[in-house]
């Protein structure tokens, strides 16, 4: 017996555990997912001179739109092996692999229609943050484990001394409400946070406050107030006032850890990454940020249903 939306919609807590979305959120995403799927169909299958009608041939394993959305959300939330994913949805590993990469793009496009994806172009960052009602933003780096590269040069580039593992890294910029406003390119784990920020050439609207940790020591864009803990000088010590200020800054910066934790509800970002199709390691981070923003948007709306699974 395979997993289907028709069965899970009567079990909202299980649906939320499997997908990370409440029933109301799942159904709210469906219209944009339907539009994105139709766009994919038109771009991929509706070509001039096609001899077989669309939908001809063998019956698809994911016959309706709800099961397609369920399939890709389960994959992001739980990140099972493709063999297990195929077993859950009644298909082979090869078919599961095809659906995973096909539907990831559709999900990403649907979140784009919902205006939930973070900005990716550094040149647009200033205008994006200027339009944001928040005057304070938090920047941090986040790492994700990958399988150990076979190439010796790659092993050196992707080895993170901080994590003692092979990783990839992104910078994220949140507002104080937790929405991911900007996501950098995906870089090798060896690259330092400040080096990534410098290479992105980030610029911010004047009069904003940027909270960051000591990993960004020396990063100070013009017109921005920087809030950052002070490092203990070599061979010296901090004053009592400086220690109090550091604790105050750290207590506010912990917000970004909670926000990144919200993004990493998707186990595809937590477990060692196995899918090495070109650009997929970057695509899943962007899509997971979009899902996090989508949840925050819907759970911040007044009058939402109480008592649903978190």
C-alpha positions in Angstrom: 0.0 0.0 0.0 1.5 3.3 -1.1 1.3 6.7 0.6 -1.4 9.0 -0.8 -2.8 12.4 -0.1 -6.4 11.1 -0.1 -5.6 9.0 3.0 -3.3 11.6 4.8 -5.7 14.5 4.5 -7.9 12.8 7.1 -4.8 12.5 9.4 -3.5 16.1 9.6 -0.9 15.4 12.3 0.8 12.7 10.3 0.6 14.8 7.2 2.4 17.6 9.0 5.0 15.2 10.3 5.7 13.9 6.8 5.7 17.2 5.0 6.4 20.0 7.5 3.2 21.7 6.4 -0.2 21.8 8.0 -3.2 20.7 6.0 -4.3 24.3 5.4 -0.8 25.2 4.3 -0.6 22.2 2.0 -3.8 23.2 0.3 -2.8 26.8 0.1 0.3 25.8 -1.8 -1.6 23.6 -4.3 -2.8 26.4 -6.7 0.7 27.7 -7.3 2.0 24.1 -7.6 -0.7 23.4 -10.2 0.4 26.5 -12.2 4.0 25.5 -12.0 3.2 22.0 -13.1 1.3 23.2 -16.1 4.2 25.4 -17.0 6.5 22.4 -16.7 4.2 20.3 -18.9 4.0 23.0 -21.6 7.8 23.6 -21.7 8.6 19.9 -21.7 6.0 17.8 -23.4 3.8 20.1 -25.6 5.9 20.4 -28.7 5.1 20.7 -32.3 4.8 17.4 -34.2 4.1 15.3 -31.1 2.5 12.0 -32.2 1.1 10.7 -29.0 -1.4 12.6 -27.0 -0.4 14.0 -23.6 -1.2 11.4 -21.0 -0.9 8.5 -23.3 1.2 5.4 -22.5 1.5 3.8 -19.0 -0.4 5.3 -16.1 1.8 7.6 -14.0 2.5 6.4 -10.5 1.8 10.0 -9.2 -1.5 10.4 -11.1 -2.9 13.5 -9.3 -1.4 16.8 -8.4 -1.8 16.4 -4.6 0.3 13.2 -4.7 3.0 14.9 -6.7 3.2 17.7 -4.1 3.1 15.2 -1.3 5.9 13.2 -2.9 8.4 16.0 -3.1 7.5 17.5 0.3 8.1 14.1 1.9 11.5 13.8 0.2 12.6 17.3 1.5 11.2 16.7 5.0 12.5 13.2 5.6 15.3 12.7 2.9 15.0 8.9 2.6 17.1 7.0 0.2 15.6 6.9 -3.3 14.8 3.2 -2.8 12.8 4.0 0.3 11.1 6.9 -1.4 10.1 4.7 -4.3 8.8 2.1 -2.0 6.6 4.6 -0.1 5.0 5.8 -3.4 4.9 2.5 -5.3 7.7 2.9 -7.8 11.2 1.9 -8.5 14.4 3.7 -7.4 15.0 4.9 -11.0 11.5 6.3 -11.3 11.8 8.0 -7.8 15.0 9.6 -9.0 13.3 11.0 -12.1 10.3 12.4 -10.1 12.6 13.9 -7.4 14.5 16.1 -9.8 11.5 16.9 -11.9 9.3 18.0 -9.0 12.0 19.9 -7.1 12.0 22.5 -9.9 8.2 22.6 -9.9 8.1 23.1 -6.1 10.7 25.8 -6.4 8.7 27.6 -9.1 5.5 27.3 -7.1 7.2 29.0 -4.1 8.4 31.7 -6.5 4.8 32.3 -7.6 4.0 32.6 -3.9 6.9 35.2 -3.6 8.5 33.2 -0.8 12.0 32.6 -2.3 14.9 34.5 -1.0 16.8 37.0 -3.2 19.9 35.4 -4.9 21.4 38.4 -6.8 23.7 40.6 -4.6 23.0 43.5 -6.9 19.3 43.4 -5.8 19.9 43.0 -2.1 19.8 46.8 -1.2 16.4 47.3 -3.0 14.9 44.1 -1.4 15.9 45.1 2.1 14.8 48.7 1.5 11.3 47.5 0.7 11.3 45.3 3.8 9.5 47.0 6.8 12.2 45.7 9.2 15.1 48.0 10.0 17.2 45.2 11.5 18.7 42.2 9.8 20.8 39.2 11.0 23.5 37.6 8.9 25.1 34.3 9.5 26.8 31.4 7.7 25.3 27.9 7.7 27.0 24.7 6.7 25.7 21.4 5.4 27.5 18.1 5.4 28.2 16.3 2.1 29.7 12.9 1.4 33.5 12.8 1.3 34.6 13.8 -2.2 36.7 11.2 -4.0 39.0 13.8 -5.6 41.9 14.9 -3.3 41.7 18.5 -4.3 38.0 18.6 -3.7 38.4 17.0 -0.3 40.7 19.8 0.7 38.4 22.5 -0.6 35.3 21.1 1.0 36.8 20.2 4.4 35.5 22.5 7.1 37.8 22.8 10.1 34.9 24.1 12.2 32.7 21.1 11.5 35.5 18.6 11.1 33.7 17.3 8.1 33.3 18.0 4.4 30.6 20.6 3.9 29.1 23.3 1.7 28.3 26.7 3.0 25.8 29.6 2.4 25.2 33.0 3.9 21.7 33.9 4.9 20.2 37.2 5.8 17.0 37.2 7.9 14.8 39.9 9.1 13.8 40.0 12.8 10.6 38.0 12.1 12.6 35.1 10.7 12.0 35.4 6.9 15.1 34.6 4.8 15.5 37.7 2.7 18.8 36.8 1.0 20.7 33.6 0.3 24.2 33.6 -1.1 25.6 31.1 -3.7 26.7 27.7 -2.3 30.4 27.7 -1.5 33.0 25.1 -0.4 33.1 24.5 3.4 36.7 25.7 3.6 35.7 29.3 2.6 35.5 31.7 5.5 32.2 33.5 6.2 33.7 37.0 5.7 35.4 35.9 2.5 32.0 34.8 1.1 30.4 38.1 2.2 33.3 40.0 0.5 33.0 38.0 -2.7 29.2 38.7 -2.9 29.8 42.5 -2.8 26.8 43.0 -0.5 25.4 46.5 -0.1 22.6 47.5 2.3 20.2 50.5 2.5 21.4 53.3 4.8 20.2 53.5 8.4 19.7 49.7 8.9 21.3 47.7 11.7 23.1 44.4 10.8 23.7 41.8 13.5 26.6 39.5 12.9 29.0 37.2 14.7 32.8 37.4 15.1 33.2 35.4 11.9 32.5 38.6 10.0 35.2 40.7 11.8 36.0 43.6 9.5 32.9 43.4 7.4 31.3 46.8 7.7 29.2 48.1 4.8 28.8 51.8 4.5 25.8 53.4 6.1 25.0 50.4 8.2 25.2 50.1 12.0 27.1 46.9 12.9 26.2 45.0 16.1 28.9 42.3 16.7 30.5 40.8 19.8 34.0 42.0 20.6 36.8 39.5 20.5 39.0 39.0 23.5 42.3 40.6 22.6 45.4 38.3 22.5 46.9 38.2 25.9 44.3 40.5 27.3 40.8 40.4 28.6 37.4 42.1 28.1 36.0 44.7 30.6 32.9 43.9 32.5 31.0 46.3 30.3 32.2 44.7 27.1 31.3 41.2 28.5 27.8 42.5 29.3 27.5 44.0 25.8 28.6 40.7 24.2 26.0 38.7 26.2 23.3 41.2 25.1 24.3 40.9 21.4 24.5 37.1 21.6 21.1 36.8 23.2 19.6 38.7 20.2 21.8 36.9 17.6 20.5 33.5 18.8 17.4 34.4 16.8 19.2 33.5 13.6 20.0 30.0 15.0 16.3 29.5 15.5 15.5 30.8 12.0 18.1 28.5 10.4 16.7 25.7 12.5 13.3 26.4 10.9 14.9 26.2 7.4 16.6 22.9 8.4 13.4 21.2 9.4 14.0 19.8 5.9 16.2 16.8 6.6 17.7 17.1 3.1 19.8 20.0 4.6 20.7 18.1 7.8 21.8 14.6 6.6 25.0 14.2 4.5 24.0 15.3 1.0 23.9 12.5 -1.6 22.5 14.0 -4.8 25.3 15.3 -6.9 23.3 16.4 -10.0 24.7 19.8 -11.1 23.4 22.7 -9.0 21.0 20.5 -7.0 22.9 21.1 -3.7 22.2 24.8 -4.3 18.6 24.3 -5.5 17.5 22.4 -2.4 18.8 25.2 -0.1 16.8 27.8 -1.9 13.7 25.7 -2.0 14.0 24.9 1.8 14.3 28.6 2.5 11.2 29.2 0.4 9.3 26.5 2.4 10.4 28.2 5.7 9.2 31.6 4.5 5.9 30.1 3.3 5.3 28.5 6.7 6.1 31.8 8.5 3.8 33.8 6.2 0.8 31.5 6.8 1.3 31.0 10.5 1.6 34.8 11.0 -1.8 35.4 9.5 -4.5 36.4 12.0 -7.4 34.0 12.6 -5.3 30.9 11.7 -6.7 27.6 13.0 -5.6 26.8 16.5 -4.7 23.4 17.8 -3.2 22.1 14.5 0.1 20.2 14.5 3.1 22.4 14.7 
